[in-house]
Amino acid sequence: MKQSTCKQEEGHGGHLCVLASEGRFDEIRRLAARPRFICFNCGRVAEAATSLCNPMPLEK
C-alpha cells in the first residue's frame, strides 16, 4: 500500500496506517503504548516517528 501523502515512503510498510489496514492490532498496541509523536495525516500516535507517515512531536 502506497500513500502519496507519506513523508517517509521508504518505510511506509511499517507505518501504523498500513498495519491497521492489515489488521495487525497487537503490533499497533505495542508501537503506540508510549506515544511521543502524532501523524499529521491520520491522527494516529506512536512512540517512534518512523511508525508514522507525517509525524510531529506531541510535545515541544
DRENVOKOL-673034 format. One line per field, with one value per atom (N, C-alpha, C): residue number from 1; atom name; z, x, y. Coordinates in pm, 1 decimal. Layout:
pos <- (NUM,...)
site <- (CA,...)
zz <- (Z,...)
xx <- (X,...)
yy <- (Y,...)
# end
This chain:
pos <- (1,1,1,2,2,2,3,3,3,4,4,4,5,5,5,6,6,6,7,7,7,8,8,8,9,9,9,10,10,10,11,11,11,12,12,12,13,13,13,14,14,14,15,15,15,16,16,16,17,17,17,18,18,18,19,19,19,20,20,20,21,21,21,22,22,22,23,23,23,24,24,24,25,25,25,26,26,26,27,27,27,28,28,28,29,29,29,30,30,30,31,31,31,32,32,32,33,33,33,34,34,34,35,35,35,36,36,36,37,37,37,38,38,38,39,39,39,40,40,40,41,41,41,42,42,42,43,43,43,44,44,44,45,45,45,46,46,46,47,47,47,48,48,48,49,49,49,50,50,50,51,51,51,52,52,52,53,53,53,54,54,54,55,55,55,56,56,56,57,57,57,58,58,58,59,59,59,60,60,60)
site <- (N,CA,C,N,CA,C,N,CA,C,N,CA,C,N,CA,C,N,CA,C,N,CA,C,N,CA,C,N,CA,C,N,CA,C,N,CA,C,N,CA,C,N,CA,C,N,CA,C,N,CA,C,N,CA,C,N,CA,C,N,CA,C,N,CA,C,N,CA,C,N,CA,C,N,CA,C,N,CA,C,N,CA,C,N,CA,C,N,CA,C,N,CA,C,N,CA,C,N,CA,C,N,CA,C,N,CA,C,N,CA,C,N,CA,C,N,CA,C,N,CA,C,N,CA,C,N,CA,C,N,CA,C,N,CA,C,N,CA,C,N,CA,C,N,CA,C,N,CA,C,N,CA,C,N,CA,C,N,CA,C,N,CA,C,N,CA,C,N,CA,C,N,CA,C,N,CA,C,N,CA,C,N,CA,C,N,CA,C,N,CA,C,N,CA,C,N,CA,C,N,CA,C,N,CA,C,N,CA,C)
zz <- (0.0,0.0,0.0,-97.0,-106.0,-91.4,-10.9,17.2,-27.7,-115.5,-172.5,-69.8,41.9,142.8,246.9,226.1,319.3,298.6,407.5,402.4,414.9,454.9,475.4,400.5,268.5,188.5,194.9,217.6,220.9,327.4,441.3,548.6,562.7,458.8,468.6,511.3,472.4,506.6,655.7,737.6,882.2,954.1,879.6,941.9,994.9,1098.2,1164.7,1070.5,971.6,878.3,799.5,760.0,686.5,779.4,899.7,995.9,1026.2,1038.5,1064.2,946.3,825.2,707.7,695.3,757.2,755.9,880.7,970.1,1091.1,1194.9,1196.1,1287.6,1414.7,1487.8,1601.1,1723.6,1743.5,1855.1,1835.4,1713.0,1682.8,1700.3,1659.5,1676.8,1825.2,1907.1,2052.5,2109.0,2065.8,2114.0,2068.8,1944.2,1889.7,1941.1,1989.6,2036.1,2188.2,2259.3,2405.2,2478.6,2431.4,2493.6,2386.5,2346.0,2232.0,2257.1,2158.6,2159.5,2033.4,1929.5,1802.1,1756.7,1679.2,1619.2,1468.4,1391.4,1246.4,1204.4,1133.6,1087.6,985.0,919.0,818.7,881.1,969.0,1015.3,1164.0,1241.1,1383.0,1471.6,1413.8,1496.6,1575.0,1690.4,1772.9,1783.5,1804.2,1815.9,1898.7,1949.4,2025.6,1933.9,1814.9,1721.8,1599.5,1556.0,1435.9,1313.0,1313.9,1198.7,1180.5,1275.8,1265.4,1200.8,1159.6,1107.0,974.5,892.3,760.5,767.6,853.7,860.9,1009.6,1081.0,1225.8,1272.1,1385.5,1456.8,1604.9,1679.4,1822.8,1895.0,1993.2,2076.3,2167.1,2211.3,2298.8,2233.3,2264.1,2209.8,2293.1)
xx <- (85.0,0.0,88.7,70.5,149.6,57.6,97.8,16.8,94.3,36.4,108.6,140.5,71.1,95.8,198.4,260.5,360.8,492.0,544.8,671.2,791.4,765.7,872.6,836.2,821.3,772.0,859.0,989.1,1077.4,1034.7,989.1,947.5,796.7,723.4,577.5,512.1,567.9,509.2,498.0,576.2,572.0,495.2,432.4,357.0,223.6,173.8,51.4,-67.7,-76.7,-189.8,-188.8,-71.1,-59.8,-89.3,-32.9,-56.9,-205.9,-276.6,-420.8,-495.4,-456.6,-523.9,-500.7,-393.0,-361.2,-412.8,-479.2,-535.0,-431.2,-316.4,-206.6,-214.5,-324.6,-355.1,-267.3,-219.5,-127.1,2.2,49.4,170.5,146.0,28.2,-8.2,-10.9,-71.3,-75.5,64.3,156.2,294.5,361.9,343.3,408.8,348.6,224.6,156.0,141.6,205.9,189.3,238.2,345.7,403.0,417.8,307.5,312.3,395.6,478.2,559.2,536.6,475.1,451.3,307.6,256.3,123.7,139.2,61.4,65.2,-24.4,32.8,-40.9,-146.9,-130.1,-226.2,-348.1,-325.3,-436.4,-468.8,-378.9,-403.7,-363.1,-308.3,-260.0,-137.6,-114.5,1.5,93.4,223.0,322.3,439.3,514.7,634.6,744.8,758.1,865.0,807.9,876.5,836.0,835.6,920.0,930.7,808.6,716.3,594.0,479.5,507.2,401.8,443.6,343.3,369.8,417.1,355.9,385.4,389.7,494.6,499.8,531.7,473.6,511.4,514.4,608.3,617.7,490.8,449.6,334.7,371.3,496.2,543.5,660.9,676.0,789.0,911.5)
yy <- (-118.3,0.0,123.5,209.9,331.3,451.6,544.3,661.9,785.2,866.3,979.4,1087.5,1091.3,1193.3,1148.9,1035.3,984.5,1059.1,1115.8,1188.5,1094.9,969.9,872.1,743.8,752.6,640.5,515.9,530.8,413.9,312.9,359.6,269.9,257.9,294.7,302.5,171.0,58.9,-70.4,-96.2,-25.9,-42.4,67.3,156.3,265.4,215.5,281.7,237.3,229.6,317.9,312.6,181.9,135.4,9.6,-107.6,-103.2,-211.2,-224.3,-112.4,-115.7,-177.9,-143.6,-200.0,-350.0,-397.7,-540.8,-612.8,-539.7,-600.0,-638.6,-574.2,-608.9,-523.7,-540.9,-453.6,-478.6,-599.3,-624.4,-545.7,-539.9,-463.8,-313.7,-267.8,-126.3,-90.8,-176.5,-150.1,-135.2,-218.1,-212.3,-81.9,-44.5,74.6,205.4,198.8,319.7,326.1,235.2,226.5,351.9,410.8,531.9,640.1,701.4,793.5,918.9,949.5,1071.4,1153.4,1091.7,1157.1,1134.2,1227.4,1214.9,1233.2,1159.7,1172.2,1288.9,1382.2,1499.1,1459.3,1343.2,1296.3,1229.4,1131.0,1047.6,1062.7,1125.7,1145.4,1029.1,922.4,811.5,857.8,794.8,827.8,706.8,733.8,627.6,676.1,579.8,613.1,665.9,608.9,648.4,720.0,821.7,895.1,804.7,703.7,614.0,524.9,525.4,446.7,524.3,648.8,736.5,798.2,833.0,892.6,1037.0,1114.5,1257.6,1298.4,1253.7,1271.2,1413.0,1448.2,1570.1,1535.1,1593.7,1565.6,1610.2,1532.1,1571.8,1687.7,1691.1,1799.5,1869.5,1994.7,2071.8,2053.1)
# end
